[in-house]
Amino acid sequence: MKLIAPACALVAAAVIAWLPSAFGDDREASEGRAIYARANCVGCHKWHGGGGGGYGGAALSLRATQLEKKEIVETVTCGRPGTGMPYFMRDAYSDDASARHPCYGLTKRELGDVHVAEATIFLQPAEIEAVAAYVLTTIKGKGEPTLQECLAFFGDASRACEIYKTGAPHKMPTPATTN
């Protein structure tokens, strides 16, 4: 009995230490979903992250991406010069000599004729981190979109998920993947 109490205390301490990070990750991913929608990532990558044709061109699949969190954060922050992927950090490529240039160390002037798409809204660093957490926990590595994923994104009241209720498999277009 004397050994059980310390063992239980150790297990309880481990669970208590684990809980905030577990709920924090879920909260960050939940916040990331809302930002993903608000920042109109769905316009190109679609709600399910499968990519395909959009107004920005053929977006790459976030479901098949090989990028890790640091790389996703950099891509959302800085965009991808020469592609339709916009940057979401204000002044990412500023020509202001006193500004910090977080994006590949380049200014707009140094980019020259290379097109750099600018997002319609800008995000704070914590918002970009939340989007990356959402992509990693909810989209990356998933197969075909499911009814449950659709309902989690849109909610029960939306008609957007009707296509998944028919029982017929829904295939996403096969866009290129991010590497």
Sequence and secondary structure as in RCSB ss.txt:
>XXXX:A:sequence
MKLIAPACALVAAAVIAWLPSAFGDDREASEGRAIYARANCVGCHKWHGGGGGGYGGAALSLRATQLEKKEIVET
VTCGRPGTGMPYFMRDAYSDDASARHPCYGLTKRELGDVHVAEATIFLQPAEIEAVAAYVLTTIKGKGEPTLQEC
LAFFGDASRACEIYKTGAPHKMPTPATTN
>XXXX:A:secstr
 TTHHHHHHHHHHHHHHHHHHHHHHHHHHHHHHHHHHHTTTHHHH TTS  EEETTEEE BSSS    HHHHHHH
HHH  TTSS  B STTTT   TTS  TTTT  HHHHTT    B SS   HHHHHHHHHHIIIIITT  S  HHHH
HHHH TT STTGGGGSSS        B  
